[in-house]
Amino acid sequence: MIHQFKRGPLLERQPQQGSSTTGHGSTNDSVSGEVVLDFMFWPSSNHRFGWYLEPGYDHDFGRGHEQSLAISAGLLIAIPSSKR
């Protein structure tokens, strides 16, 4: 889902995953879910350069209920469209 704000869009993603691991003679299957938000900031009105911040949370519903938090950041550089 995309939310549009004055300084840039906010993307929201909620992917689901399935995994199967084998070890010590047994197989474990699990399902996990992840929530990620993409904050994009365009400081100027012409949107040539910007930056993004992407926090995320992951939860595994299998044995152990592993959880993780992550954050990514980076630079956005617009590619100008060729106008004929």
N, CA, C and O atoms as a Maestro MAE file, in Angstrom:
{
 s_m_m2io_version
 :::
 2.0.0
}

f_m_ct {
 s_m_title
 :::
 protein
 m_atom[336] {
  # First column is atom index #
  i_m_mmod_type
  r_m_x_coord
  r_m_y_coord
  r_m_z_coord
  i_m_residue_number
  s_m_chain_name
  s_m_pdb_residue_name
  s_m_pdb_atom_name
  i_m_atomic_number
  :::
  1 25 0.840 -1.157 0.000 1 A "MET " " N  " 7
  2 3 0.000 0.000 0.000 1 A "MET " " CA " 6
  3 2 0.898 1.237 0.000 1 A "MET " " C  " 6
  4 15 1.897 1.274 0.719 1 A "MET " " O  " 8
  5 25 0.559 2.230 -0.785 2 A "ILE " " N  " 7
  6 3 1.344 3.460 -0.879 2 A "ILE " " CA " 6
  7 2 0.518 4.615 -0.302 2 A "ILE " " C  " 6
  8 15 -0.637 4.820 -0.675 2 A "ILE " " O  " 8
  9 25 1.133 5.356 0.607 3 A "HIS " " N  " 7
  10 3 0.520 6.557 1.163 3 A "HIS " " CA " 6
  11 2 1.334 7.743 0.654 3 A "HIS " " C  " 6
  12 15 2.559 7.748 0.783 3 A "HIS " " O  " 8
  13 25 0.683 8.730 0.087 4 A "GLN " " N  " 7
  14 3 1.381 9.887 -0.483 4 A "GLN " " CA " 6
  15 2 1.360 11.048 0.506 4 A "GLN " " C  " 6
  16 15 0.303 11.442 0.999 4 A "GLN " " O  " 8
  17 25 2.553 11.594 0.791 5 A "PHE " " N  " 7
  18 3 2.690 12.736 1.675 5 A "PHE " " CA " 6
  19 2 3.387 13.866 0.928 5 A "PHE " " C  " 6
  20 15 3.874 13.669 -0.186 5 A "PHE " " O  " 8
  21 25 3.436 15.037 1.532 6 A "LYS " " N  " 7
  22 3 4.015 16.224 0.890 6 A "LYS " " CA " 6
  23 2 5.475 16.016 0.505 6 A "LYS " " C  " 6
  24 15 5.877 16.415 -0.588 6 A "LYS " " O  " 8
  25 25 6.281 15.403 1.372 7 A "ARG " " N  " 7
  26 3 7.715 15.222 1.123 7 A "ARG " " CA " 6
  27 2 8.064 13.920 0.424 7 A "ARG " " C  " 6
  28 15 9.211 13.749 0.010 7 A "ARG " " O  " 8
  29 25 7.132 13.000 0.275 8 A "GLY " " N  " 7
  30 3 7.423 11.751 -0.406 8 A "GLY " " CA " 6
  31 2 6.467 10.653 0.001 8 A "GLY " " C  " 6
  32 15 5.699 10.824 0.948 8 A "GLY " " O  " 8
  33 25 6.496 9.522 -0.700 9 A "PRO " " N  " 7
  34 3 5.561 8.432 -0.416 9 A "PRO " " CA " 6
  35 2 6.036 7.542 0.740 9 A "PRO " " C  " 6
  36 15 7.214 7.530 1.099 9 A "PRO " " O  " 8
  37 25 5.087 6.804 1.304 10 A "LEU " " N  " 7
  38 3 5.358 5.786 2.310 10 A "LEU " " CA " 6
  39 2 4.830 4.471 1.760 10 A "LEU " " C  " 6
  40 15 3.640 4.359 1.465 10 A "LEU " " O  " 8
  41 25 5.697 3.472 1.617 11 A "LEU " " N  " 7
  42 3 5.296 2.155 1.149 11 A "LEU " " CA " 6
  43 2 5.186 1.228 2.346 11 A "LEU " " C  " 6
  44 15 6.004 1.274 3.264 11 A "LEU " " O  " 8
  45 25 4.167 0.392 2.322 12 A "GLU " " N  " 7
  46 3 3.939 -0.562 3.394 12 A "GLU " " CA " 6
  47 2 3.885 -1.954 2.761 12 A "GLU " " C  " 6
  48 15 3.108 -2.189 1.835 12 A "GLU " " O  " 8
  49 25 4.712 -2.877 3.265 13 A "ARG " " N  " 7
  50 3 4.727 -4.237 2.722 13 A "ARG " " CA " 6
  51 2 4.532 -5.230 3.855 13 A "ARG " " C  " 6
  52 15 5.024 -5.017 4.963 13 A "ARG " " O  " 8
  53 25 3.811 -6.321 3.582 14 A "GLN " " N  " 7
  54 3 3.589 -7.361 4.572 14 A "GLN " " CA " 6
  55 2 3.724 -8.733 3.917 14 A "GLN " " C  " 6
  56 15 2.731 -9.446 3.769 14 A "GLN " " O  " 8
  57 25 4.941 -9.110 3.523 15 A "PRO " " N  " 7
  58 3 5.116 -10.411 2.870 15 A "PRO " " CA " 6
  59 2 5.055 -11.564 3.867 15 A "PRO " " C  " 6
  60 15 5.403 -11.400 5.036 15 A "PRO " " O  " 8
  61 25 4.616 -12.720 3.405 16 A "GLN " " N  " 7
  62 3 4.617 -13.937 4.204 16 A "GLN " " CA " 6
  63 2 5.631 -14.900 3.606 16 A "GLN " " C  " 6
  64 15 5.911 -14.860 2.408 16 A "GLN " " O  " 8
  65 25 6.181 -15.771 4.457 17 A "GLN " " N  " 7
  66 3 7.200 -16.693 3.998 17 A "GLN " " CA " 6
  67 2 6.928 -18.078 4.571 17 A "GLN " " C  " 6
  68 15 6.283 -18.222 5.610 17 A "GLN " " O  " 8
  69 25 7.418 -19.069 3.893 18 A "GLY " " N  " 7
  70 3 7.398 -20.435 4.394 18 A "GLY " " CA " 6
  71 2 8.796 -20.998 4.262 18 A "GLY " " C  " 6
  72 15 9.496 -20.703 3.293 18 A "GLY " " O  " 8
  73 25 9.214 -21.810 5.231 19 A "SER " " N  " 7
  74 3 10.553 -22.381 5.147 19 A "SER " " CA " 6
  75 2 10.550 -23.810 5.666 19 A "SER " " C  " 6
  76 15 9.696 -24.200 6.462 19 A "SER " " O  " 8
  77 25 11.504 -24.563 5.206 20 A "SER " " N  " 7
  78 3 11.687 -25.947 5.635 20 A "SER " " CA " 6
  79 2 13.175 -26.159 5.894 20 A "SER " " C  " 6
  80 15 14.000 -25.926 5.010 20 A "SER " " O  " 8
  81 25 13.519 -26.597 7.096 21 A "THR " " N  " 7
  82 3 14.917 -26.836 7.440 21 A "THR " " CA " 6
  83 2 15.101 -28.283 7.862 21 A "THR " " C  " 6
  84 15 14.230 -28.881 8.493 21 A "THR " " O  " 8
  85 25 16.240 -28.825 7.504 22 A "THR " " N  " 7
  86 3 16.571 -30.198 7.860 22 A "THR " " CA " 6
  87 2 17.864 -30.202 8.645 22 A "THR " " C  " 6
  88 15 18.852 -29.587 8.244 22 A "THR " " O  " 8
  89 25 17.850 -30.892 9.754 23 A "GLY " " N  " 7
  90 3 19.063 -30.984 10.563 23 A "GLY " " CA " 6
  91 2 18.902 -32.029 11.645 23 A "GLY " " C  " 6
  92 15 17.822 -32.181 12.215 23 A "GLY " " O  " 8
  93 25 19.957 -32.739 11.926 24 A "HIS " " N  " 7
  94 3 19.966 -33.783 12.963 24 A "HIS " " CA " 6
  95 2 18.881 -34.832 12.728 24 A "HIS " " C  " 6
  96 15 18.288 -35.330 13.685 24 A "HIS " " O  " 8
  97 25 18.615 -35.171 11.481 25 A "GLY " " N  " 7
  98 3 17.664 -36.225 11.149 25 A "GLY " " CA " 6
  99 2 16.201 -35.818 11.203 25 A "GLY " " C  " 6
  100 15 15.335 -36.686 11.091 25 A "GLY " " O  " 8
  101 25 15.886 -34.540 11.368 26 A "SER " " N  " 7
  102 3 14.487 -34.115 11.398 26 A "SER " " CA " 6
  103 2 14.279 -32.916 10.473 26 A "SER " " C  " 6
  104 15 15.213 -32.178 10.160 26 A "SER " " O  " 8
  105 25 13.038 -32.745 10.051 27 A "THR " " N  " 7
  106 3 12.669 -31.626 9.185 27 A "THR " " CA " 6
  107 2 11.674 -30.744 9.920 27 A "THR " " C  " 6
  108 15 10.697 -31.237 10.483 27 A "THR " " O  " 8
  109 25 11.921 -29.439 9.916 28 A "ASN " " N  " 7
  110 3 11.021 -28.484 10.554 28 A "ASN " " CA " 6
  111 2 10.462 -27.543 9.502 28 A "ASN " " C  " 6
  112 15 11.217 -26.935 8.743 28 A "ASN " " O  " 8
  113 25 9.148 -27.423 9.455 29 A "ASP " " N  " 7
  114 3 8.481 -26.487 8.563 29 A "ASP " " CA " 6
  115 2 7.922 -25.348 9.403 29 A "ASP " " C  " 6
  116 15 7.438 -25.567 10.513 29 A "ASP " " O  " 8
  117 25 7.989 -24.140 8.876 30 A "SER " " N  " 7
  118 3 7.444 -23.005 9.616 30 A "SER " " CA " 6
  119 2 6.955 -21.931 8.648 30 A "SER " " C  " 6
  120 15 7.329 -21.900 7.476 30 A "SER " " O  " 8
  121 25 6.126 -21.072 9.169 31 A "VAL " " N  " 7
  122 3 5.588 -19.931 8.431 31 A "VAL " " CA " 6
  123 2 6.000 -18.684 9.194 31 A "VAL " " C  " 6
  124 15 5.984 -18.670 10.425 31 A "VAL " " O  " 8
  125 25 6.368 -17.643 8.472 32 A "SER " " N  " 7
  126 3 6.761 -16.403 9.128 32 A "SER " " CA " 6
  127 2 6.120 -15.224 8.407 32 A "SER " " C  " 6
  128 15 5.682 -15.339 7.262 32 A "SER " " O  " 8
  129 25 6.077 -14.114 9.086 33 A "GLY " " N  " 7
  130 3 5.535 -12.896 8.512 33 A "GLY " " CA " 6
  131 2 6.484 -11.737 8.751 33 A "GLY " " C  " 6
  132 15 7.265 -11.741 9.703 33 A "GLY " " O  " 8
  133 25 6.408 -10.757 7.888 34 A "GLU " " N  " 7
  134 3 7.308 -9.614 7.974 34 A "GLU " " CA " 6
  135 2 6.517 -8.346 7.695 34 A "GLU " " C  " 6
  136 15 5.637 -8.332 6.834 34 A "GLU " " O  " 8
  137 25 6.829 -7.293 8.419 35 A "VAL " " N  " 7
  138 3 6.241 -5.978 8.176 35 A "VAL " " CA " 6
  139 2 7.380 -5.019 7.893 35 A "VAL " " C  " 6
  140 15 8.314 -4.910 8.688 35 A "VAL " " O  " 8
  141 25 7.312 -4.324 6.768 36 A "VAL " " N  " 7
  142 3 8.360 -3.389 6.355 36 A "VAL " " CA " 6
  143 2 7.699 -2.087 5.937 36 A "VAL " " C  " 6
  144 15 6.700 -2.091 5.219 36 A "VAL " " O  " 8
  145 25 8.258 -0.976 6.388 37 A "LEU " " N  " 7
  146 3 7.802 0.345 5.967 37 A "LEU " " CA " 6
  147 2 8.934 1.030 5.206 37 A "LEU " " C  " 6
  148 15 10.081 1.005 5.652 37 A "LEU " " O  " 8
  149 25 8.631 1.628 4.088 38 A "ASP " " N  " 7
  150 3 9.617 2.366 3.297 38 A "ASP " " CA " 6
  151 2 9.268 3.849 3.364 38 A "ASP " " C  " 6
  152 15 8.262 4.278 2.798 38 A "ASP " " O  " 8
  153 25 10.088 4.625 4.047 39 A "PHE " " N  " 7
  154 3 9.913 6.070 4.102 39 A "PHE " " CA " 6
  155 2 10.869 6.687 3.086 39 A "PHE " " C  " 6
  156 15 12.081 6.496 3.178 39 A "PHE " " O  " 8
  157 25 10.329 7.424 2.120 40 A "MET " " N  " 7
  158 3 11.155 8.080 1.114 40 A "MET " " CA " 6
  159 2 11.041 9.582 1.279 40 A "MET " " C  " 6
  160 15 9.939 10.126 1.341 40 A "MET " " O  " 8
  161 25 12.181 10.251 1.351 41 A "PHE " " N  " 7
  162 3 12.218 11.686 1.572 41 A "PHE " " CA " 6
  163 2 12.867 12.360 0.366 41 A "PHE " " C  " 6
  164 15 13.990 12.027 -0.013 41 A "PHE " " O  " 8
  165 25 12.159 13.301 -0.226 42 A "TRP " " N  " 7
  166 3 12.657 14.077 -1.361 42 A "TRP " " CA " 6
  167 2 12.708 15.535 -0.901 42 A "TRP " " C  " 6
  168 15 11.679 16.210 -0.926 42 A "TRP " " O  " 8
  169 25 13.875 16.046 -0.479 43 A "PRO " " N  " 7
  170 3 13.963 17.391 0.079 43 A "PRO " " CA " 6
  171 2 13.622 18.515 -0.901 43 A "PRO " " C  " 6
  172 15 13.132 19.563 -0.480 43 A "PRO " " O  " 8
  173 25 13.865 18.324 -2.173 44 A "SER " " N  " 7
  174 3 13.569 19.393 -3.136 44 A "SER " " CA " 6
  175 2 12.327 19.036 -3.942 44 A "SER " " C  " 6
  176 15 11.939 17.870 -4.018 44 A "SER " " O  " 8
  177 25 11.717 20.034 -4.533 45 A "SER " " N  " 7
  178 3 10.483 19.816 -5.283 45 A "SER " " CA " 6
  179 2 10.702 19.105 -6.622 45 A "SER " " C  " 6
  180 15 9.759 18.536 -7.172 45 A "SER " " O  " 8
  181 25 11.929 19.128 -7.155 46 A "ASN " " N  " 7
  182 3 12.164 18.477 -8.450 46 A "ASN " " CA " 6
  183 2 12.504 16.995 -8.320 46 A "ASN " " C  " 6
  184 15 12.656 16.323 -9.340 46 A "ASN " " O  " 8
  185 25 12.628 16.467 -7.121 47 A "HIS " " N  " 7
  186 3 12.842 15.034 -6.853 47 A "HIS " " CA " 6
  187 2 14.038 14.450 -7.605 47 A "HIS " " C  " 6
  188 15 13.938 13.370 -8.186 47 A "HIS " " O  " 8
  189 25 15.159 15.154 -7.597 48 A "ARG " " N  " 7
  190 3 16.364 14.618 -8.248 48 A "ARG " " CA " 6
  191 2 17.141 13.716 -7.308 48 A "ARG " " C  " 6
  192 15 17.628 12.660 -7.713 48 A "ARG " " O  " 8
  193 25 17.261 14.130 -6.045 49 A "PHE " " N  " 7
  194 3 17.961 13.340 -5.040 49 A "PHE " " CA " 6
  195 2 17.099 13.243 -3.789 49 A "PHE " " C  " 6
  196 15 16.381 14.179 -3.439 49 A "PHE " " O  " 8
  197 25 17.180 12.121 -3.136 50 A "GLY " " N  " 7
  198 3 16.442 11.919 -1.900 50 A "GLY " " CA " 6
  199 2 17.101 10.807 -1.091 50 A "GLY " " C  " 6
  200 15 18.181 10.330 -1.439 50 A "GLY " " O  " 8
  201 25 16.456 10.411 -0.039 51 A "TRP " " N  " 7
  202 3 16.969 9.307 0.764 51 A "TRP " " CA " 6
  203 2 15.794 8.516 1.317 51 A "TRP " " C  " 6
  204 15 14.663 9.000 1.351 51 A "TRP " " O  " 8
  205 25 16.081 7.284 1.754 52 A "TYR " " N  " 7
  206 3 15.024 6.445 2.289 52 A "TYR " " CA " 6
  207 2 15.452 5.811 3.607 52 A "TYR " " C  " 6
  208 15 16.640 5.662 3.895 52 A "TYR " " O  " 8
  209 25 14.464 5.450 4.385 53 A "LEU " " N  " 7
  210 3 14.657 4.767 5.654 53 A "LEU " " CA " 6
  211 2 13.663 3.618 5.664 53 A "LEU " " C  " 6
  212 15 12.473 3.828 5.428 53 A "LEU " " O  " 8
  213 25 14.142 2.387 5.938 54 A "GLU " " N  " 7
  214 3 13.296 1.202 5.834 54 A "GLU " " CA " 6
  215 2 13.403 0.341 7.095 54 A "GLU " " C  " 6
  216 15 14.267 -0.533 7.161 54 A "GLU " " O  " 8
  217 25 12.543 0.568 8.099 55 A "PRO " " N  " 7
  218 3 12.536 -0.312 9.260 55 A "PRO " " CA " 6
  219 2 11.712 -1.568 8.965 55 A "PRO " " C  " 6
  220 15 10.751 -1.519 8.197 55 A "PRO " " O  " 8
  221 25 12.092 -2.690 9.576 56 A "GLY " " N  " 7
  222 3 11.366 -3.935 9.355 56 A "GLY " " CA " 6
  223 2 11.344 -4.810 10.595 56 A "GLY " " C  " 6
  224 15 12.228 -4.715 11.446 56 A "GLY " " O  " 8
  225 25 10.329 -5.665 10.697 57 A "TYR " " N  " 7
  226 3 10.170 -6.610 11.792 57 A "TYR " " CA " 6
  227 2 9.757 -7.944 11.200 57 A "TYR " " C  " 6
  228 15 8.898 -7.992 10.320 57 A "TYR " " O  " 8
  229 25 10.361 -9.035 11.676 58 A "ASP " " N  " 7
  230 3 10.078 -10.375 11.185 58 A "ASP " " CA " 6
  231 2 9.775 -11.283 12.369 58 A "ASP " " C  " 6
  232 15 10.447 -11.217 13.399 58 A "ASP " " O  " 8
  233 25 8.751 -12.140 12.216 59 A "HIS " " N  " 7
  234 3 8.388 -13.087 13.277 59 A "HIS " " CA " 6
  235 2 8.171 -14.457 12.649 59 A "HIS " " C  " 6
  236 15 7.388 -14.594 11.709 59 A "HIS " " O  " 8
  237 25 8.860 -15.467 13.162 60 A "ASP " " N  " 7
  238 3 8.722 -16.849 12.707 60 A "ASP " " CA " 6
  239 2 7.773 -17.564 13.660 60 A "ASP " " C  " 6
  240 15 7.987 -17.563 14.872 60 A "ASP " " O  " 8
  241 25 6.721 -18.176 13.111 61 A "PHE " " N  " 7
  242 3 5.720 -18.845 13.935 61 A "PHE " " CA " 6
  243 2 6.055 -20.308 14.199 61 A "PHE " " C  " 6
  244 15 5.246 -21.026 14.788 61 A "PHE " " O  " 8
  245 25 7.230 -20.762 13.774 62 A "GLY " " N  " 7
  246 3 7.658 -22.133 14.027 62 A "GLY " " CA " 6
  247 2 8.228 -22.288 15.422 62 A "GLY " " C  " 6
  248 15 8.113 -21.399 16.266 62 A "GLY " " O  " 8
  249 25 8.850 -23.443 15.646 63 A "ARG " " N  " 7
  250 3 9.447 -23.714 16.949 63 A "ARG " " CA " 6
  251 2 10.512 -22.667 17.262 63 A "ARG " " C  " 6
  252 15 11.358 -22.374 16.417 63 A "ARG " " O  " 8
  253 25 10.478 -22.108 18.452 64 A "GLY " " N  " 7
  254 3 11.441 -21.094 18.838 64 A "GLY " " CA " 6
  255 2 10.939 -19.675 18.650 64 A "GLY " " C  " 6
  256 15 11.448 -18.756 19.291 64 A "GLY " " O  " 8
  257 25 9.955 -19.475 17.789 65 A "HIS " " N  " 7
  258 3 9.367 -18.148 17.538 65 A "HIS " " CA " 6
  259 2 10.433 -17.066 17.392 65 A "HIS " " C  " 6
  260 15 10.411 -16.061 18.101 65 A "HIS " " O  " 8
  261 25 11.362 -17.282 16.467 66 A "GLU " " N  " 7
  262 3 12.431 -16.315 16.248 66 A "GLU " " CA " 6
  263 2 11.858 -14.988 15.757 66 A "GLU " " C  " 6
  264 15 10.883 -14.960 15.006 66 A "GLU " " O  " 8
  265 25 12.478 -13.890 16.193 67 A "GLN " " N  " 7
  266 3 12.060 -12.548 15.812 67 A "GLN " " CA " 6
  267 2 13.298 -11.753 15.409 67 A "GLN " " C  " 6
  268 15 14.403 -12.026 15.878 67 A "GLN " " O  " 8
  269 25 13.104 -10.779 14.548 68 A "SER " " N  " 7
  270 3 14.230 -9.917 14.178 68 A "SER " " CA " 6
  271 2 13.731 -8.520 13.835 68 A "SER " " C  " 6
  272 15 12.618 -8.335 13.341 68 A "SER " " O  " 8
  273 25 14.579 -7.556 14.109 69 A "LEU " " N  " 7
  274 3 14.357 -6.164 13.734 69 A "LEU " " CA " 6
  275 2 15.481 -5.746 12.801 69 A "LEU " " C  " 6
  276 15 16.623 -6.174 12.969 69 A "LEU " " O  " 8
  277 25 15.165 -4.923 11.832 70 A "ALA " " N  " 7
  278 3 16.186 -4.453 10.896 70 A "ALA " " CA " 6
  279 2 15.862 -3.025 10.479 70 A "ALA " " C  " 6
  280 15 14.713 -2.586 10.532 70 A "ALA " " O  " 8
  281 25 16.888 -2.325 10.071 71 A "ILE " " N  " 7
  282 3 16.688 -0.987 9.517 71 A "ILE " " CA " 6
  283 2 17.711 -0.771 8.396 71 A "ILE " " C  " 6
  284 15 18.889 -1.100 8.537 71 A "ILE " " O  " 8
  285 25 17.241 -0.222 7.304 72 A "SER " " N  " 7
  286 3 18.099 0.082 6.162 72 A "SER " " CA " 6
  287 2 17.923 1.551 5.809 72 A "SER " " C  " 6
  288 15 16.862 2.129 6.041 72 A "SER " " O  " 8
  289 25 18.951 2.142 5.256 73 A "ALA " " N  " 7
  290 3 18.892 3.528 4.810 73 A "ALA " " CA " 6
  291 2 19.699 3.649 3.524 73 A "ALA " " C  " 6
  292 15 20.612 2.859 3.282 73 A "ALA " " O  " 8
  293 25 19.368 4.621 2.715 74 A "GLY " " N  " 7
  294 3 20.114 4.780 1.479 74 A "GLY " " CA " 6
  295 2 19.774 6.052 0.739 74 A "GLY " " C  " 6
  296 15 18.924 6.836 1.164 74 A "GLY " " O  " 8
  297 25 20.444 6.239 -0.359 75 A "LEU " " N  " 7
  298 3 20.305 7.411 -1.214 75 A "LEU " " CA " 6
  299 2 19.416 7.074 -2.409 75 A "LEU " " C  " 6
  300 15 19.543 6.004 -3.003 75 A "LEU " " O  " 8
  301 25 18.530 7.983 -2.751 76 A "LEU " " N  " 7
  302 3 17.680 7.845 -3.934 76 A "LEU " " CA " 6
  303 2 18.140 8.841 -4.989 76 A "LEU " " C  " 6
  304 15 18.295 10.028 -4.705 76 A "LEU " " O  " 8
  305 25 18.356 8.357 -6.202 77 A "ILE " " N  " 7
  306 3 18.755 9.212 -7.318 77 A "ILE " " CA " 6
  307 2 17.763 8.982 -8.452 77 A "ILE " " C  " 6
  308 15 17.637 7.865 -8.954 77 A "ILE " " O  " 8
  309 25 17.072 10.023 -8.848 78 A "ALA " " N  " 7
  310 3 16.063 9.908 -9.899 78 A "ALA " " CA " 6
  311 2 16.732 9.746 -11.266 78 A "ALA " " C  " 6
  312 15 17.759 10.366 -11.541 78 A "ALA " " O  " 8
  313 25 16.153 8.925 -12.099 79 A "ILE " " N  " 7
  314 3 16.607 8.763 -13.474 79 A "ILE " " CA " 6
  315 2 15.675 9.591 -14.359 79 A "ILE " " C  " 6
  316 15 14.492 9.270 -14.475 79 A "ILE " " O  " 8
  317 25 16.189 10.646 -14.981 80 A "PRO " " N  " 7
  318 3 15.309 11.510 -15.779 80 A "PRO " " CA " 6
  319 2 14.758 10.758 -16.989 80 A "PRO " " C  " 6
  320 15 15.460 9.971 -17.625 80 A "PRO " " O  " 8
  321 25 13.494 11.017 -17.290 81 A "SER " " N  " 7
  322 3 12.896 10.389 -18.456 81 A "SER " " CA " 6
  323 2 13.292 11.170 -19.705 81 A "SER " " C  " 6
  324 15 13.432 12.393 -19.674 81 A "SER " " O  " 8
  325 25 13.467 10.445 -20.792 82 A "SER " " N  " 7
  326 3 13.828 11.121 -22.047 82 A "SER " " CA " 6
  327 2 12.556 11.593 -22.723 82 A "SER " " C  " 6
  328 15 11.659 10.803 -23.016 82 A "SER " " O  " 8
  329 25 12.492 12.883 -22.964 83 A "LYS " " N  " 7
  330 3 11.310 13.463 -23.623 83 A "LYS " " CA " 6
  331 2 11.648 13.779 -25.056 83 A "LYS " " C  " 6
  332 15 12.660 14.419 -25.341 83 A "LYS " " O  " 8
  333 25 10.803 13.332 -25.954 84 A "ARG " " N  " 7
  334 3 11.056 13.536 -27.379 84 A "ARG " " CA " 6
  335 2 10.176 14.598 -27.926 84 A "ARG " " C  " 6
  336 15 10.248 14.909 -29.115 84 A "ARG " " O  " 8
  :::
 }
 m_bond[335] {
  # First column is bond index #
  i_m_from
  i_m_to
  i_m_order
  :::
  1 1 2 1
  2 2 3 1
  3 3 4 2
  4 3 5 1
  5 5 6 1
  6 6 7 1
  7 7 8 2
  8 7 9 1
  9 9 10 1
  10 10 11 1
  11 11 12 2
  12 11 13 1
  13 13 14 1
  14 14 15 1
  15 15 16 2
  16 15 17 1
  17 17 18 1
  18 18 19 1
  19 19 20 2
  20 19 21 1
  21 21 22 1
  22 22 23 1
  23 23 24 2
  24 23 25 1
  25 25 26 1
  26 26 27 1
  27 27 28 2
  28 27 29 1
  29 29 30 1
  30 30 31 1
  31 31 32 2
  32 31 33 1
  33 33 34 1
  34 34 35 1
  35 35 36 2
  36 35 37 1
  37 37 38 1
  38 38 39 1
  39 39 40 2
  40 39 41 1
  41 41 42 1
  42 42 43 1
  43 43 44 2
  44 43 45 1
  45 45 46 1
  46 46 47 1
  47 47 48 2
  48 47 49 1
  49 49 50 1
  50 50 51 1
  51 51 52 2
  52 51 53 1
  53 53 54 1
  54 54 55 1
  55 55 56 2
  56 55 57 1
  57 57 58 1
  58 58 59 1
  59 59 60 2
  60 59 61 1
  61 61 62 1
  62 62 63 1
  63 63 64 2
  64 63 65 1
  65 65 66 1
  66 66 67 1
  67 67 68 2
  68 67 69 1
  69 69 70 1
  70 70 71 1
  71 71 72 2
  72 71 73 1
  73 73 74 1
  74 74 75 1
  75 75 76 2
  76 75 77 1
  77 77 78 1
  78 78 79 1
  79 79 80 2
  80 79 81 1
  81 81 82 1
  82 82 83 1
  83 83 84 2
  84 83 85 1
  85 85 86 1
  86 86 87 1
  87 87 88 2
  88 87 89 1
  89 89 90 1
  90 90 91 1
  91 91 92 2
  92 91 93 1
  93 93 94 1
  94 94 95 1
  95 95 96 2
  96 95 97 1
  97 97 98 1
  98 98 99 1
  99 99 100 2
  100 99 101 1
  101 101 102 1
  102 102 103 1
  103 103 104 2
  104 103 105 1
  105 105 106 1
  106 106 107 1
  107 107 108 2
  108 107 109 1
  109 109 110 1
  110 110 111 1
  111 111 112 2
  112 111 113 1
  113 113 114 1
  114 114 115 1
  115 115 116 2
  116 115 117 1
  117 117 118 1
  118 118 119 1
  119 119 120 2
  120 119 121 1
  121 121 122 1
  122 122 123 1
  123 123 124 2
  124 123 125 1
  125 125 126 1
  126 126 127 1
  127 127 128 2
  128 127 129 1
  129 129 130 1
  130 130 131 1
  131 131 132 2
  132 131 133 1
  133 133 134 1
  134 134 135 1
  135 135 136 2
  136 135 137 1
  137 137 138 1
  138 138 139 1
  139 139 140 2
  140 139 141 1
  141 141 142 1
  142 142 143 1
  143 143 144 2
  144 143 145 1
  145 145 146 1
  146 146 147 1
  147 147 148 2
  148 147 149 1
  149 149 150 1
  150 150 151 1
  151 151 152 2
  152 151 153 1
  153 153 154 1
  154 154 155 1
  155 155 156 2
  156 155 157 1
  157 157 158 1
  158 158 159 1
  159 159 160 2
  160 159 161 1
  161 161 162 1
  162 162 163 1
  163 163 164 2
  164 163 165 1
  165 165 166 1
  166 166 167 1
  167 167 168 2
  168 167 169 1
  169 169 170 1
  170 170 171 1
  171 171 172 2
  172 171 173 1
  173 173 174 1
  174 174 175 1
  175 175 176 2
  176 175 177 1
  177 177 178 1
  178 178 179 1
  179 179 180 2
  180 179 181 1
  181 181 182 1
  182 182 183 1
  183 183 184 2
  184 183 185 1
  185 185 186 1
  186 186 187 1
  187 187 188 2
  188 187 189 1
  189 189 190 1
  190 190 191 1
  191 191 192 2
  192 191 193 1
  193 193 194 1
  194 194 195 1
  195 195 196 2
  196 195 197 1
  197 197 198 1
  198 198 199 1
  199 199 200 2
  200 199 201 1
  201 201 202 1
  202 202 203 1
  203 203 204 2
  204 203 205 1
  205 205 206 1
  206 206 207 1
  207 207 208 2
  208 207 209 1
  209 209 210 1
  210 210 211 1
  211 211 212 2
  212 211 213 1
  213 213 214 1
  214 214 215 1
  215 215 216 2
  216 215 217 1
  217 217 218 1
  218 218 219 1
  219 219 220 2
  220 219 221 1
  221 221 222 1
  222 222 223 1
  223 223 224 2
  224 223 225 1
  225 225 226 1
  226 226 227 1
  227 227 228 2
  228 227 229 1
  229 229 230 1
  230 230 231 1
  231 231 232 2
  232 231 233 1
  233 233 234 1
  234 234 235 1
  235 235 236 2
  236 235 237 1
  237 237 238 1
  238 238 239 1
  239 239 240 2
  240 239 241 1
  241 241 242 1
  242 242 243 1
  243 243 244 2
  244 243 245 1
  245 245 246 1
  246 246 247 1
  247 247 248 2
  248 247 249 1
  249 249 250 1
  250 250 251 1
  251 251 252 2
  252 251 253 1
  253 253 254 1
  254 254 255 1
  255 255 256 2
  256 255 257 1
  257 257 258 1
  258 258 259 1
  259 259 260 2
  260 259 261 1
  261 261 262 1
  262 262 263 1
  263 263 264 2
  264 263 265 1
  265 265 266 1
  266 266 267 1
  267 267 268 2
  268 267 269 1
  269 269 270 1
  270 270 271 1
  271 271 272 2
  272 271 273 1
  273 273 274 1
  274 274 275 1
  275 275 276 2
  276 275 277 1
  277 277 278 1
  278 278 279 1
  279 279 280 2
  280 279 281 1
  281 281 282 1
  282 282 283 1
  283 283 284 2
  284 283 285 1
  285 285 286 1
  286 286 287 1
  287 287 288 2
  288 287 289 1
  289 289 290 1
  290 290 291 1
  291 291 292 2
  292 291 293 1
  293 293 294 1
  294 294 295 1
  295 295 296 2
  296 295 297 1
  297 297 298 1
  298 298 299 1
  299 299 300 2
  300 299 301 1
  301 301 302 1
  302 302 303 1
  303 303 304 2
  304 303 305 1
  305 305 306 1
  306 306 307 1
  307 307 308 2
  308 307 309 1
  309 309 310 1
  310 310 311 1
  311 311 312 2
  312 311 313 1
  313 313 314 1
  314 314 315 1
  315 315 316 2
  316 315 317 1
  317 317 318 1
  318 318 319 1
  319 319 320 2
  320 319 321 1
  321 321 322 1
  322 322 323 1
  323 323 324 2
  324 323 325 1
  325 325 326 1
  326 326 327 1
  327 327 328 2
  328 327 329 1
  329 329 330 1
  330 330 331 1
  331 331 332 2
  332 331 333 1
  333 333 334 1
  334 334 335 1
  335 335 336 2
  :::
 }
}
